[in-house]
Amino acid sequence: FKFSVASYNVLSQNLLETNKYLYKKCHPKHLSWQFRKNLLKEELSYYQPDIICMQEVHKNEFSRFFLPELQKLGYFGLYKKRTSDKEDGCATFFKHDKFLCMSSKPMEFHCKGVEVLNRDNVGLLMLLKPVEKLKDFRLCVANTHLLFNPKRGDVKLAQLMTLMAGIDDLTDGEEQAVVLCGDFNSQPRSGLYDFLLSGRLDCKDVAI
């Protein structure tokens, strides 16, 4: 059974406007949402992956742009906004002629009274079943955007562990195929990266 996956941080326009100093080398035309969303539409229409995970999707653009445009291409999608007053979040889409959604689970990484879980980052989980009749095959798709702060690896680790617990809950602890997508704000071969690959973590590799 073959399927394709794409993951994009689409850079919410409100975050771009708030942090324009990060993009001072870019031509202003290329920073406009109208310009960028047309390129996204063109690229997604060209590749049409079976599963699409997005981060930094503005809440309004999910309903008025991404969802209607991708529905035209045969996708079904769900959205989870970041908590508090944040305006962006994670969106996950899949081709409904390829998969059925058995269940879903929005994840929040803000837990009152827990210092390392006091941020507004979120995740979105889906348990998909192929339309093809493959006995007992289920696919868990996890989409998240972890904290940016490069000095708070402890927070990223706590968020990642919360996401993993959510995956375990959604799959009832059964061994299932998992596709993990997102913006992890981590470098390849970082402590968090190695933790995902090996299930082990050397705490000296996590910036506190």
TIBA-270674 format. One record per residue (C-alpha): residue in three letters; x, y, z. Coordinates in steps of 0.2 Angstrom, whole numbers, plus 5000, padded with zeros to 4 digits. Layout:
[node "Ala", [X, Y, Z]]
...
END
This chain:
[node "Phe", [5000, 5000, 5000]]
[node "Lys", [5008, 5016, 4994]]
[node "Phe", [5003, 5034, 4999]]
[node "Ser", [5012, 5051, 4998]]
[node "Val", [5013, 5064, 5012]]
[node "Ala", [5018, 5083, 5012]]
[node "Ser", [5021, 5094, 5026]]
[node "Tyr", [5022, 5113, 5026]]
[node "Asn", [5024, 5127, 5038]]
[node "Val", [5014, 5140, 5028]]
[node "Leu", [5019, 5155, 5038]]
[node "Ser", [5004, 5163, 5045]]
[node "Gln", [5003, 5181, 5038]]
[node "Asn", [5000, 5189, 5055]]
[node "Leu", [5016, 5181, 5062]]
[node "Leu", [5025, 5187, 5046]]
[node "Glu", [5019, 5205, 5049]]
[node "Thr", [5024, 5204, 5068]]
[node "Asn", [5041, 5198, 5064]]
[node "Lys", [5045, 5207, 5048]]
[node "Tyr", [5063, 5209, 5053]]
[node "Leu", [5066, 5191, 5049]]
[node "Tyr", [5061, 5193, 5031]]
[node "Lys", [5070, 5210, 5027]]
[node "Lys", [5080, 5202, 5013]]
[node "Cys", [5064, 5196, 5004]]
[node "His", [5055, 5207, 4991]]
[node "Pro", [5039, 5214, 4998]]
[node "Lys", [5029, 5207, 4984]]
[node "His", [5034, 5190, 4989]]
[node "Leu", [5029, 5192, 5007]]
[node "Ser", [5011, 5197, 5003]]
[node "Trp", [4998, 5183, 5007]]
[node "Gln", [4990, 5185, 4990]]
[node "Phe", [5006, 5180, 4981]]
[node "Arg", [5011, 5166, 4993]]
[node "Lys", [4994, 5158, 4994]]
[node "Asn", [4993, 5157, 4975]]
[node "Leu", [5010, 5148, 4975]]
[node "Leu", [5004, 5136, 4988]]
[node "Lys", [4988, 5133, 4978]]
[node "Glu", [4998, 5130, 4962]]
[node "Glu", [5010, 5118, 4971]]
[node "Leu", [4997, 5108, 4980]]
[node "Ser", [4987, 5106, 4964]]
[node "Tyr", [5002, 5100, 4955]]
[node "Tyr", [5008, 5087, 4968]]
[node "Gln", [4991, 5082, 4976]]
[node "Pro", [4999, 5071, 4990]]
[node "Asp", [4987, 5059, 4998]]
[node "Ile", [4990, 5067, 5015]]
[node "Ile", [4994, 5086, 5019]]
[node "Cys", [5000, 5092, 5036]]
[node "Met", [5001, 5111, 5038]]
[node "Gln", [5007, 5122, 5052]]
[node "Glu", [5005, 5141, 5055]]
[node "Val", [4988, 5141, 5046]]
[node "His", [4978, 5156, 5051]]
[node "Lys", [4961, 5152, 5058]]
[node "Asn", [4952, 5163, 5045]]
[node "Glu", [4962, 5156, 5030]]
[node "Phe", [4958, 5138, 5035]]
[node "Ser", [4940, 5141, 5032]]
[node "Arg", [4940, 5153, 5018]]
[node "Phe", [4955, 5147, 5008]]
[node "Phe", [4963, 5131, 5012]]
[node "Leu", [4948, 5120, 5015]]
[node "Pro", [4937, 5126, 5000]]
[node "Glu", [4952, 5125, 4988]]
[node "Leu", [4957, 5108, 4994]]
[node "Gln", [4940, 5101, 4994]]
[node "Lys", [4939, 5105, 4976]]
[node "Leu", [4954, 5093, 4974]]
[node "Gly", [4945, 5079, 4984]]
[node "Tyr", [4952, 5082, 5001]]
[node "Phe", [4944, 5082, 5019]]
[node "Gly", [4952, 5092, 5032]]
[node "Leu", [4952, 5096, 5051]]
[node "Tyr", [4960, 5111, 5060]]
[node "Lys", [4966, 5114, 5078]]
[node "Lys", [4970, 5132, 5083]]
[node "Arg", [4983, 5137, 5095]]
[node "Thr", [4976, 5141, 5113]]
[node "Ser", [4973, 5158, 5121]]
[node "Asp", [4973, 5173, 5109]]
[node "Lys", [4984, 5165, 5095]]
[node "Glu", [4977, 5165, 5078]]
[node "Asp", [4986, 5151, 5069]]
[node "Gly", [4986, 5132, 5071]]
[node "Cys", [4988, 5115, 5063]]
[node "Ala", [4978, 5108, 5048]]
[node "Thr", [4978, 5091, 5042]]
[node "Phe", [4970, 5085, 5025]]
[node "Phe", [4968, 5068, 5016]]
[node "Lys", [4961, 5062, 5000]]
[node "His", [4944, 5055, 5004]]
[node "Asp", [4946, 5043, 4989]]
[node "Lys", [4961, 5035, 4998]]
[node "Phe", [4957, 5036, 5016]]
[node "Leu", [4943, 5036, 5029]]
[node "Cys", [4944, 5045, 5045]]
[node "Met", [4941, 5033, 5059]]
[node "Ser", [4944, 5046, 5073]]
[node "Ser", [4953, 5062, 5077]]
[node "Lys", [4961, 5070, 5093]]
[node "Pro", [4966, 5088, 5094]]
[node "Met", [4980, 5091, 5106]]
[node "Glu", [4984, 5106, 5118]]
[node "Phe", [5001, 5107, 5126]]
[node "His", [4995, 5120, 5139]]
[node "Cys", [4993, 5111, 5156]]
[node "Lys", [4989, 5123, 5171]]
[node "Gly", [5002, 5122, 5185]]
[node "Val", [5015, 5113, 5174]]
[node "Glu", [5030, 5124, 5170]]
[node "Val", [5036, 5115, 5155]]
[node "Leu", [5018, 5114, 5148]]
[node "Asn", [5013, 5132, 5149]]
[node "Arg", [5014, 5137, 5131]]
[node "Asp", [5000, 5138, 5117]]
[node "Asn", [5007, 5125, 5105]]
[node "Val", [4995, 5112, 5099]]
[node "Gly", [4995, 5096, 5089]]
[node "Leu", [4982, 5086, 5078]]
[node "Leu", [4980, 5068, 5077]]
[node "Met", [4970, 5057, 5065]]
[node "Leu", [4967, 5038, 5063]]
[node "Leu", [4965, 5034, 5045]]
[node "Lys", [4959, 5018, 5037]]
[node "Pro", [4963, 5015, 5018]]
[node "Val", [4948, 5014, 5007]]
[node "Glu", [4956, 4999, 5000]]
[node "Lys", [4951, 4984, 5010]]
[node "Leu", [4967, 4980, 5019]]
[node "Lys", [4964, 4970, 5034]]
[node "Asp", [4967, 4978, 5051]]
[node "Phe", [4978, 4992, 5043]]
[node "Arg", [4977, 5009, 5052]]
[node "Leu", [4988, 5024, 5049]]
[node "Cys", [4990, 5037, 5063]]
[node "Val", [4994, 5054, 5056]]
[node "Ala", [5001, 5066, 5069]]
[node "Asn", [5004, 5085, 5065]]
[node "Thr", [5012, 5097, 5077]]
[node "His", [5021, 5113, 5079]]
[node "Leu", [5033, 5114, 5094]]
[node "Leu", [5040, 5129, 5103]]
[node "Phe", [5052, 5139, 5094]]
[node "Asn", [5063, 5145, 5109]]
[node "Pro", [5080, 5136, 5105]]
[node "Lys", [5085, 5137, 5124]]
[node "Arg", [5069, 5128, 5130]]
[node "Gly", [5072, 5110, 5124]]
[node "Asp", [5064, 5104, 5140]]
[node "Val", [5048, 5112, 5134]]
[node "Lys", [5049, 5104, 5117]]
[node "Leu", [5052, 5087, 5125]]
[node "Ala", [5037, 5089, 5136]]
[node "Gln", [5026, 5094, 5121]]
[node "Leu", [5033, 5080, 5111]]
[node "Met", [5030, 5067, 5125]]
[node "Thr", [5012, 5074, 5127]]
[node "Leu", [5009, 5071, 5108]]
[node "Met", [5016, 5053, 5110]]
[node "Ala", [5004, 5050, 5124]]
[node "Gly", [4990, 5056, 5113]]
[node "Ile", [4995, 5044, 5099]]
[node "Asp", [4995, 5030, 5111]]
[node "Asp", [4978, 5035, 5117]]
[node "Leu", [4971, 5037, 5100]]
[node "Thr", [4977, 5020, 5094]]
[node "Asp", [4972, 5011, 5111]]
[node "Gly", [4990, 5007, 5114]]
[node "Glu", [4990, 4995, 5099]]
[node "Glu", [5005, 4995, 5087]]
[node "Gln", [5000, 5005, 5072]]
[node "Ala", [5009, 5014, 5058]]
[node "Val", [5012, 5032, 5062]]
[node "Val", [5017, 5047, 5051]]
[node "Leu", [5024, 5061, 5062]]
[node "Cys", [5024, 5078, 5053]]
[node "Gly", [5027, 5095, 5059]]
[node "Asp", [5038, 5110, 5063]]
[node "Phe", [5049, 5103, 5077]]
[node "Asn", [5060, 5119, 5078]]
[node "Ser", [5074, 5106, 5080]]
[node "Gln", [5090, 5102, 5070]]
[node "Pro", [5094, 5085, 5062]]
[node "Arg", [5104, 5075, 5075]]
[node "Ser", [5098, 5085, 5089]]
[node "Gly", [5093, 5077, 5106]]
[node "Leu", [5075, 5078, 5101]]
[node "Tyr", [5078, 5070, 5084]]
[node "Asp", [5088, 5056, 5091]]
[node "Phe", [5074, 5053, 5104]]
[node "Leu", [5061, 5051, 5091]]
[node "Leu", [5073, 5038, 5082]]
[node "Ser", [5079, 5028, 5096]]
[node "Gly", [5067, 5031, 5111]]
[node "Arg", [5082, 5037, 5121]]
[node "Leu", [5088, 5054, 5127]]
[node "Asp", [5104, 5061, 5134]]
[node "Cys", [5098, 5075, 5144]]
[node "Lys", [5114, 5085, 5141]]
[node "Asp", [5108, 5087, 5123]]
[node "Val", [5092, 5096, 5128]]
[node "Ala", [5095, 5115, 5131]]
[node "Ile", [5086, 5121, 5147]]
END
